[in-house]
Amino acid sequence: MTAERATAGRRCAQAGRGARAAIREGEVWGRMTVEVRFARQRAVLRGLFDRAVDAVSAAAVMPRALAQARDGRTAIIAIGKAAAPMMRVAIDRVGDPAAALLVTRHGHLGDLAFPDTVEIVEAGHPVPDANSLFAADRALAIAAELRAQDRLILLLSGGGSALAAAPVAGVSLEDKQAVTRALLRSGATIGEINCVRKHLSRIKGGRLALAAGPALTTTYIISDVPGDDPAFVASGPTVADDSSLADARAIVAGYALALPPAVSAALADPGNESPPADALGLAGCETLVIARARDALTAAASAAAADGLVVTNLGDRLQAEARHLGASHAALARRLAADGAARAIISGGETTVTVVNPNGRGGRNLEYLLGLAIALDGDPRISALACDTDGIDGTEDAAGAMIFPDTLARAATVGLDPVACLAANDAYRFFAALGDLVVTGPTLTNVNDFRVILIEGGGA
């Protein structure tokens, strides 16, 4: 980290502490004032987010009938941030499976109850932990016990790549953690990250299907990846991988990642090449994407239109650097605001963040919003929300945040420098000090980011 960025980080942290103290003492506008002055905008933004999340919940999207083995046994494995509600629905509709494994992030079980026959593992995310290794080994063991007349029902959602980690021979948990952190900080896309992870794994890239052998496998997916390619969700444990070791090495070189020696050796080992599709027995595999970001955006767009807003839906495949996308969306919002119509600009996808300050606090939605606010420069017509649909933006306790026309003015009043906070990857402290975080707790679903820009009607 450069000296300038380190200084920016200290300045943002110091200002944030002062801002929180000032807000507590009632010396500046705080959360209550924002809620009074922008109550309608806040309600509309949050209402659209809630509508988007509800549309992709397990209760809404799980099929009424789940495939079962006719003559053999049925095993159910659920992996991801939506694993708990997906498993709950599956147990209700399938009955008593021969084996049931639920793997989710720590704290993502909600208040759901399960029979004692369901094995539950809470594991690390976004960086795998020891439970992630245990979970992956249990999934592989359950799959290996299945026979031709049996069926495996796999329930996948975002987060599965970290939650079920089975390193290849010679690679330790610490090695996997180091490469995961390096990839997350690099600004790599989710596709690039998963390409590397697949070639360091015994479960990803179709290898779980390989373990299940001749058993029929049906995979139901709540997709959190732009484009909804099943090979990318949880790194595709039952889907053939068309990337190669050479692709993984090129990604590592392109981002100049410093990897543990064991990881570099594994990426050079031909034995870690992805198994070809014809080796996986995929004729007995069925893969169904049952919820995607597009569904969440469509639901929110319908709600916005019903509320009289002109809707611009930018789609669910946006993958730019978060702060840059925020700035470009500010320019778009200003152009669309020129006609005086009340509007909502909705978008999804998964932006990236290049981390230069490992001590900063934030997430991609918070960086998007801070970049948007800076570029809007207090435009009186425009408010916005950006949240992760799983309820956790990055590693923080907030789903995201909101901005309003007076966001920068309130920040200046308490000595917060938005440019310094953004430069130091410290957007969380910025929004926390202003009382503008959106805290939902785990939503128990995940179709990635949801963003909405609200434009007031009537012109400037």
C-alpha positions in Angstrom: 0.0 0.0 0.0 1.4 3.4 -0.9 2.1 6.1 1.7 -0.7 8.2 0.2 -3.2 5.4 0.5 -2.1 4.7 4.1 -2.6 8.4 4.9 -6.0 8.3 3.3 -7.0 5.3 5.4 -5.9 7.0 8.6 -7.7 10.1 7.7 -10.9 8.3 6.9 -10.8 6.2 10.1 -10.1 9.2 12.3 -12.9 11.2 10.7 -15.2 8.2 11.0 -14.6 8.0 14.8 -15.3 11.7 15.1 -18.4 11.5 13.0 -19.9 8.7 15.1 -19.2 10.7 18.3 -20.7 13.8 16.8 -23.8 12.0 15.6 -24.3 10.4 19.1 -24.1 13.9 20.6 -26.7 15.3 18.2 -24.4 17.9 16.8 -25.0 16.9 13.1 -27.7 15.3 11.0 -27.9 11.6 11.9 -30.0 8.6 11.0 -33.2 10.0 12.3 -32.9 13.2 10.3 -32.1 11.3 7.2 -35.1 9.1 7.7 -37.4 12.2 8.2 -36.0 14.1 5.2 -35.9 11.2 2.8 -38.5 8.9 4.3 -40.3 8.2 1.0 -37.1 7.6 -0.9 -35.8 5.3 1.8 -39.1 3.3 1.8 -39.1 3.0 -2.0 -35.5 1.8 -2.2 -35.8 -0.7 0.6 -39.1 -1.9 -0.7 -37.6 -2.7 -4.1 -34.7 -4.5 -2.5 -37.0 -6.6 -0.4 -39.2 -7.5 -3.4 -36.1 -8.6 -5.3 -34.9 -10.8 -2.5 -38.4 -12.4 -1.9 -38.6 -13.3 -5.6 -35.6 -15.5 -5.4 -36.1 -17.1 -2.0 -36.1 -20.9 -1.8 -39.8 -21.0 -0.8 -40.6 -19.1 -4.0 -38.4 -21.0 -6.5 -37.9 -24.6 -5.3 -39.9 -27.0 -7.6 -43.1 -28.5 -6.3 -41.9 -32.0 -7.1 -38.3 -33.1 -6.6 -36.9 -36.0 -8.5 -36.4 -39.2 -6.4 -34.9 -42.6 -7.0 -37.6 -45.1 -7.9 -36.0 -48.3 -6.7 -32.9 -47.0 -4.9 -31.9 -44.5 -2.3 -32.0 -40.7 -2.5 -29.3 -38.5 -1.0 -29.6 -34.8 -0.7 -26.6 -32.4 -0.4 -27.2 -28.7 0.0 -24.2 -26.3 -0.3 -24.3 -22.5 -0.2 -25.7 -19.5 1.5 -29.3 -20.6 0.6 -28.6 -24.2 1.6 -30.7 -24.1 4.8 -34.1 -23.1 3.2 -33.4 -25.2 0.1 -32.8 -28.3 2.3 -35.9 -27.5 4.4 -38.1 -27.5 1.3 -36.4 -30.6 -0.1 -36.9 -32.5 3.2 -40.6 -31.5 3.2 -41.1 -32.7 -0.3 -38.8 -35.8 -0.6 -39.4 -37.2 2.9 -36.6 -39.1 4.7 -33.6 -39.4 2.4 -30.9 -42.0 2.9 -28.4 -39.2 3.5 -28.7 -35.5 3.9 -25.8 -33.0 4.2 -26.4 -29.3 4.7 -23.3 -27.0 4.3 -23.8 -23.2 4.8 -21.9 -20.2 6.0 -21.6 -19.6 9.8 -24.8 -17.9 10.9 -26.8 -18.7 7.8 -29.1 -21.4 9.3 -31.7 -18.8 10.3 -34.4 -20.2 12.6 -35.0 -23.3 10.5 -35.3 -26.7 12.2 -34.2 -30.0 10.7 -34.5 -33.7 11.6 -31.5 -35.3 13.4 -30.8 -37.2 10.2 -29.7 -34.0 8.5 -26.0 -33.5 9.0 -25.3 -29.7 9.3 -21.9 -28.1 8.8 -21.4 -24.3 9.1 -18.2 -23.3 7.3 -16.1 -20.3 6.4 -16.8 -17.8 3.7 -15.4 -16.1 1.6 -12.2 -17.8 2.9 -12.5 -21.6 3.6 -11.9 -23.0 7.0 -11.4 -26.4 8.5 -15.1 -27.0 8.4 -15.0 -26.4 4.7 -12.6 -29.3 4.3 -14.7 -31.6 6.4 -17.9 -30.6 4.5 -16.3 -31.4 1.1 -15.0 -34.7 2.3 -18.4 -35.7 3.6 -20.1 -34.7 0.3 -17.6 -36.8 -1.6 -18.1 -39.7 0.7 -21.9 -39.6 0.4 -21.6 -39.4 -3.4 -19.2 -42.4 -3.5 -21.7 -44.6 -1.7 -24.4 -44.2 -4.4 -25.1 -46.9 -6.9 -26.7 -46.9 -10.4 -30.3 -47.2 -9.0 -29.7 -44.3 -6.6 -30.2 -40.6 -7.0 -28.3 -37.6 -5.7 -30.1 -34.3 -5.3 -27.6 -31.4 -5.1 -28.9 -28.0 -4.0 -26.4 -25.3 -4.9 -26.2 -21.6 -4.2 -23.6 -18.9 -4.0 -20.7 -19.3 -1.6 -20.3 -23.0 -2.2 -16.7 -22.6 -3.6 -15.4 -21.6 -0.1 -17.9 -23.6 2.0 -16.9 -27.0 0.5 -13.1 -27.1 -0.2 -11.2 -30.2 -0.9 -7.6 -29.3 -1.8 -5.7 -31.5 -4.2 -2.7 -33.5 -2.8 0.1 -31.4 -1.6 -2.0 -28.3 -1.0 -2.9 -27.4 2.6 -5.8 -25.5 4.0 -3.5 -22.6 4.7 -2.4 -22.7 1.0 -6.0 -22.6 -0.1 -6.7 -19.7 2.2 -3.7 -17.7 0.9 -4.7 -18.2 -2.7 -8.3 -17.3 -2.0 -7.3 -14.1 -0.2 -4.9 -13.2 -3.1 -7.6 -13.7 -5.7 -10.3 -11.8 -3.8 -7.9 -8.8 -3.4 -6.7 -8.8 -7.0 -9.9 -7.5 -8.7 -10.3 -10.8 -10.6 -13.8 -11.7 -11.9 -15.7 -14.6 -10.3 -15.1 -16.7 -13.4 -11.3 -16.2 -13.1 -11.4 -16.9 -9.4 -13.3 -20.1 -9.9 -11.0 -21.2 -12.8 -8.1 -21.2 -10.4 -10.0 -22.8 -7.6 -11.3 -25.7 -9.8 -7.8 -26.8 -10.6 -6.8 -26.9 -6.9 -9.9 -29.0 -5.9 -11.1 -32.6 -5.6 -14.8 -31.6 -5.7 -15.1 -28.7 -8.0 -15.2 -28.7 -11.8 -17.5 -31.8 -12.1 -15.5 -33.9 -9.6 -18.5 -34.5 -7.3 -20.4 -36.0 -10.3 -17.4 -38.2 -10.9 -17.5 -39.4 -7.3 -21.3 -40.2 -7.7 -20.4 -42.5 -10.6 -23.5 -44.1 -12.2 -26.1 -42.6 -9.8 -28.6 -40.2 -11.3 -27.7 -36.6 -10.3 -30.1 -33.7 -10.3 -28.7 -30.3 -9.4 -31.0 -27.3 -8.5 -29.2 -24.0 -8.6 -29.9 -20.5 -7.2 -27.4 -18.7 -9.3 -25.2 -15.9 -8.1 -23.0 -15.5 -11.2 -23.4 -13.2 -14.1 -24.7 -15.1 -17.1 -25.9 -18.0 -14.8 -23.4 -20.6 -16.2 -23.9 -23.6 -13.9 -20.1 -24.3 -14.2 -19.4 -21.2 -12.2 -21.9 -21.5 -9.3 -20.0 -23.0 -6.4 -17.4 -23.8 -9.0 -19.6 -26.4 -10.7 -19.2 -29.6 -8.7 -21.5 -31.6 -11.0 -20.8 -29.6 -14.2 -18.0 -30.3 -16.7 -15.3 -27.6 -16.7 -14.0 -26.3 -20.1 -11.1 -24.3 -18.6 -7.6 -25.7 -18.3 -4.5 -25.6 -16.0 -3.0 -23.3 -18.6 -5.9 -20.9 -18.2 -5.5 -20.9 -14.4 -1.8 -20.2 -14.7 -2.5 -17.3 -17.1 -4.9 -15.8 -14.6 -2.3 -16.0 -11.8 0.3 -14.4 -14.1 -2.0 -11.7 -15.3 -2.7 -10.5 -11.8 0.9 -11.1 -10.7 -0.3 -13.2 -7.7 2.3 -14.4 -5.2 1.2 -17.9 -4.4 2.5 -20.5 -2.0 5.0 -22.9 -3.7 2.6 -25.8 -3.2 -0.1 -24.0 -5.1 2.2 -23.2 -8.0 3.3 -26.8 -8.1 -0.3 -28.0 -8.2 -1.2 -25.7 -11.1 1.8 -27.2 -13.0 0.8 -30.8 -12.3 -1.1 -32.4 -15.3 -2.9 -34.7 -12.7 -4.9 -31.7 -11.7 -6.3 -31.0 -15.1 -10.2 -30.9 -15.2 -11.7 -34.3 -16.1 -13.2 -34.3 -19.6 -17.0 -34.3 -19.9 -17.2 -37.8 -21.2 -15.4 -39.1 -18.1 -18.0 -37.7 -15.7 -21.0 -39.8 -16.8 -23.0 -36.6 -17.3 -25.6 -38.5 -19.3 -27.1 -39.2 -15.9 -26.9 -35.6 -14.7 -29.6 -33.0 -14.9 -28.9 -29.3 -14.0 -31.6 -26.8 -13.5 -31.2 -23.1 -12.7 -34.2 -22.3 -10.6 -33.4 -18.7 -9.6 -31.2 -16.0 -11.0 -30.4 -12.3 -10.7 -32.6 -11.6 -13.7 -35.6 -12.9 -11.7 -34.9 -10.5 -8.9 -34.5 -7.6 -11.2 -37.7 -8.4 -13.0 -39.6 -8.5 -9.8 -38.2 -5.2 -8.6 -38.8 -3.6 -12.0 -42.5 -4.7 -11.9 -42.9 -3.2 -8.5 -41.3 0.0 -9.5 -43.5 0.3 -12.6 -46.5 -0.4 -10.5 -45.4 2.6 -8.3 -45.5 4.8 -11.4 -41.7 4.9 -12.1 -40.2 4.7 -15.5 -37.8 1.7 -15.3 -34.5 1.3 -16.9 -33.2 -2.3 -16.4 -29.5 -2.5 -17.1 -29.4 -6.3 -16.7 -27.6 -8.7 -14.4 -24.2 -9.1 -16.1 -22.3 -6.0 -15.0 -18.8 -6.8 -13.8 -16.8 -3.6 -13.8 -14.6 -2.2 -10.9 -17.3 -1.1 -8.4 -16.2 2.5 -8.0 -15.9 3.0 -11.8 -19.4 1.5 -12.4 -20.8 3.9 -9.7 -19.3 6.9 -11.5 -20.6 5.7 -14.9 -24.1 5.1 -13.5 -24.0 8.7 -12.0 -23.5 10.0 -15.5 -26.4 7.9 -16.9 -28.7 8.9 -14.1 -28.1 12.6 -14.8 -28.8 12.1 -18.5 -32.0 10.3 -17.8 -33.1 12.8 -15.2 -33.1 15.6 -17.8 -36.6 14.8 -19.0 -38.1 15.3 -15.5 -39.7 11.8 -15.3 -39.7 9.9 -12.1 -37.4 6.9 -12.8 -35.7 3.8 -11.3 -32.5 2.5 -12.8 -32.1 -1.2 -11.8 -29.1 -3.4 -12.3 -27.4 -6.5 -11.0 -24.3 -8.6 -11.5 -21.0 -8.8 -9.6 -18.6 -5.9 -9.6 -15.0 -6.2 -8.4 -12.9 -4.4 -5.9 -9.1 -4.1 -6.1 -8.0 -4.0 -2.4 -5.0 -1.7 -1.8 -5.6 -1.3 2.0 -5.9 -4.6 3.8 -7.0 -2.7 6.9 -9.9 -1.0 5.1 -13.5 -2.0 5.7 -16.0 -2.2 2.9 -17.5 -4.3 0.1 -18.2 -3.9 -3.6 -21.7 -2.4 -3.1 -20.4 0.1 -0.6 -17.6 1.1 -3.0 -20.1 1.3 -5.9 -22.3 3.7 -3.8 -19.4 5.9 -2.7 -18.2 6.2 -6.3 -21.8 7.0 -7.3 -22.2 9.6 -4.6 -18.9 11.4 -5.4 -19.8 11.6 -9.1 -23.3 12.8 -8.4 -21.9 15.6 -6.2 -25.2 16.1 -4.3 -27.6 16.1 -7.2 -30.9 17.0 -5.5 -33.0 14.6 -7.6 -31.1 11.3 -7.0 -31.0 8.7 -4.3 -29.7 5.1 -4.5 -29.3 1.7 -2.8 -26.8 -1.0 -3.5 -26.9 -4.3 -1.5 -25.8 -7.9 -1.8 -28.9 -10.1 -1.9 -27.4 -12.5 0.6 -27.4 -9.7 3.2 -23.6 -9.6 3.5 -21.5 -7.2 1.4 -18.0 -8.6 1.4 -17.2 -9.6 5.0 -19.1 -6.9 6.9 -22.4 -7.1 8.7 -24.3 -4.9 6.3 -26.0 -5.9 3.0 -25.0 -2.5 1.6 -26.1 1.1 2.0 -28.1 4.0 0.6 -27.2 7.5 -0.5 -29.3 10.6 -0.6 -28.9 14.1 -2.1 -27.3 15.3 1.2 -24.9 12.4 1.7 -21.8 14.4 0.8 -23.0 17.5 2.8 -23.5 15.4 5.9 -20.1 13.8 5.4 -18.4 17.2 5.1 -20.1 18.4 8.3 -18.4 15.7 10.3 -15.1 15.8 8.6 -15.4 12.7 6.4 -13.5 12.8 3.1 -15.4 10.5 0.7 -12.4 10.5 -1.8 -10.0 9.5 1.0 -12.4 6.8 2.2 -12.8 5.3 -1.3 -9.0 5.4 -1.9 -8.5 3.5 1.3 -11.2 0.8 0.7 -12.9 2.2 3.8 -16.5 2.8 2.5 -18.0 0.8 5.4 -16.8 3.4 8.0 -18.1 6.2 5.8 -21.6 4.9 5.6 -21.6 3.6 9.2 -20.8 7.1 10.5 -23.7 8.6 8.5 -26.2 5.9 9.6 -26.9 4.9 6.1 -25.9 1.2 6.1 -28.6 -1.4 5.2 -28.4 -4.2 7.8 -30.7 -7.2 7.1 -28.8 -10.1 8.5 -28.5 -13.3 6.3 -31.4 -13.4 3.8 -30.8 -17.1 3.1 -30.7 -16.6 -0.6 -28.1 -15.2 -3.0 -28.3 -13.9 -6.6 -25.5 -11.4 -6.1 -25.7 -7.6 -6.2 -28.9 -5.5 -6.5 -28.7 -1.8 -7.3 -31.4 0.8 -7.8 -31.0 4.5 -8.5 -34.2 6.5 -7.8 -34.7 9.7 -9.8 -37.2 12.3 -8.5 -39.7 13.6 -11.1 -40.1 17.3 -12.0 -36.6 18.2 -13.2 -33.8 19.9 -11.4 
